[in-house]
Amino acid sequence: MLSKGLGEDQAPLIDDQEQRSFADGDARMMLLKPGEYAYAYNAQVVADADSGVIVAADLTNVAPDEGHLPGQVEQIRGLRTMAGLPAERPTTASADAGYFSHANPLRTVGASTC
């Protein structure tokens, strides 16, 4: 944790497990590509398959994608409700392998027919 009130010649004490950016305290260390890490955010986007229009988005400091799928599905369900789309007219959802986890099919029951 950054200590306030230190002299110019004093370095703050940082726990070995703490990974925080001094420039952006909310950013977290994330793997960008094999062997390359940086302080970053993880953006999630849902786009309409036909038009490519972004219909939902999130920005978090949680690196793995798998935990974000249920929230994205809920956003789409909420949009469908606001738009008055009937349940008989399902929306197909697809996600890449980065969203896979054993629990996601259970947490997003009916996700293939949002």
QUIFENSUL-V871018 format. One record per residue. OMEGA is omega as a letter, one per 30 degrees, with the letter a starting at -180 (none if undefined). BURIAL is # if it has 9 or more other ideal C-beta (glycine too) atoms within 8 Angstrom, else .. Layout:
BEGIN
omega:OMEGA burial:BURIAL
omega:OMEGA burial:BURIAL
END
This chain:
BEGIN
omega:l burial:.
omega:l burial:.
omega:l burial:.
omega:l burial:.
omega:l burial:.
omega:l burial:.
omega:a burial:.
omega:a burial:.
omega:a burial:.
omega:l burial:.
omega:l burial:.
omega:l burial:.
omega:a burial:.
omega:l burial:.
omega:a burial:.
omega:a burial:.
omega:a burial:.
omega:a burial:.
omega:a burial:.
omega:l burial:#
omega:l burial:.
omega:l burial:.
omega:a burial:.
omega:a burial:.
omega:l burial:.
omega:a burial:.
omega:l burial:#
omega:l burial:#
omega:a burial:.
omega:l burial:#
omega:l burial:.
omega:l burial:.
omega:a burial:.
omega:l burial:.
omega:a burial:.
omega:a burial:.
omega:l burial:.
omega:l burial:.
omega:a burial:#
omega:l burial:#
omega:l burial:#
omega:a burial:#
omega:l burial:.
omega:a burial:#
omega:l burial:.
omega:a burial:#
omega:l burial:.
omega:a burial:.
omega:a burial:.
omega:a burial:.
omega:a burial:.
omega:a burial:.
omega:l burial:.
omega:a burial:.
omega:l burial:.
omega:a burial:#
omega:l burial:.
omega:l burial:#
omega:a burial:.
omega:l burial:.
omega:l burial:.
omega:a burial:.
omega:a burial:.
omega:l burial:.
omega:a burial:#
omega:a burial:#
omega:a burial:.
omega:a burial:#
omega:a burial:#
omega:l burial:#
omega:l burial:#
omega:l burial:#
omega:l burial:#
omega:l burial:.
omega:a burial:#
omega:l burial:#
omega:l burial:#
omega:l burial:.
omega:l burial:#
omega:l burial:#
omega:l burial:.
omega:a burial:.
omega:l burial:.
omega:l burial:.
omega:a burial:.
omega:l burial:.
omega:l burial:.
omega:l burial:.
omega:a burial:.
omega:l burial:.
omega:l burial:#
omega:l burial:.
omega:l burial:#
omega:a burial:.
omega:l burial:.
omega:a burial:.
omega:l burial:.
omega:l burial:.
omega:a burial:#
omega:l burial:.
omega:l burial:.
omega:a burial:.
omega:a burial:.
omega:l burial:#
omega:l burial:.
omega:a burial:.
omega:a burial:.
omega:l burial:#
omega:a burial:.
omega:a burial:.
omega:l burial:#
omega:l burial:.
omega:a burial:.
omega:none burial:#
END
